[in-house]
Amino acid sequence: MSLFDDPRLTAMGLLFEAHDGLVARLEPTWKAGGLSGLDLNALMRLSRSPERRLRMTDLAVQVSLSTSGATRLVDRLVRNGLVERVLDQADRRAAHAVLTDAGARTLTEVLPEYLAAVERWFTGLLTPEQLDGLVQALRIVRDAANPDAVAGVDP
């Protein structure tokens, strides 16, 4: 077997191709709602967090941005009324990003089309057993390769 025929290259190539294809299919759904992919990711993470809030540093880690990148993202979301920045009462040096009611409404408007596209191009292509296995496998890989992706989430 040639080095170029290594099945690990095939697995990584398929992962990249699947990711790129899914983003291309899903992108119109968030753009129709006036959001970028980063905006949608941040809003979804906030919506699924306790009290719809995350420390800025945890949000940065969860959306794979530097702290300055997350600050710019949250600044834009604040300007659009989708998020508010709230100082941490226990540690005045820290701030939380908090999903606003307007942000929740925007998600409520975008998510039906987004979920329909996810169903069409991803989850609906798999049997329930395949999807369960894939989710379990992705958690294993995520936890090893990016354990901070769940920063700020209660276990």
Buried (B, 14 or more C-beta within 10 A) or exposed (E): EEEEEEEEEEEEEEEEEEEEEBEEBBBEBBEEBEBEEBBBBBBBBBBEBEEBBBBBBBBBBBBEBEEEEBBEBBEBBBEBEBBBBEEEEEEEEBBBBBBBEEBBEBBEBBBEBBEEBBEEBBBEEEEEEEBEEEEEEEEEEEEEEEEEBBBBEEE
